[in-house]
């Protein structure tokens, strides 16, 4: 999981189900509007987050109960 904070307070979230955080960082930058090119991800599990991103639909962040309990620092 990666969260990007813009200077105006906006945020972008990204994820990767692989060990390298580059995909997650690029995705978060894209969702925050700080990266023009939509990142390409390599699906590894068929997870709902992966399927949603690949089909260009909203990512169902709430499908993972642990994620909804994360406390982000300000």
KAWOVEN-V177742 format. One record per pair of residues at least 6 apart in sequence whose C-alpha atoms are under 7 Angstrom apart, sorted by sequence separation. I is the first residue (numbers start at 1). J is the second residue. If there is no record, write none. Layout:
I:J
I:J
This chain:
5:11
29:35
30:36
52:58
53:59
62:68
4:11
5:12
16:23
30:37
43:50
52:59
3:11
4:12
16:24
30:38
3:12
4:13
15:24
3:13
14:24
49:59
2:13
3:14
14:25
49:60
2:14
27:39
1:14
2:15
14:27
26:39
1:15
13:27
14:28
1:16
13:28
12:28
12:29
13:31
23:41
12:31
12:32
11:32
2:24
10:32
1:24
2:25
4:28
3:28
4:29
2:28
6:32
17:44
4:32
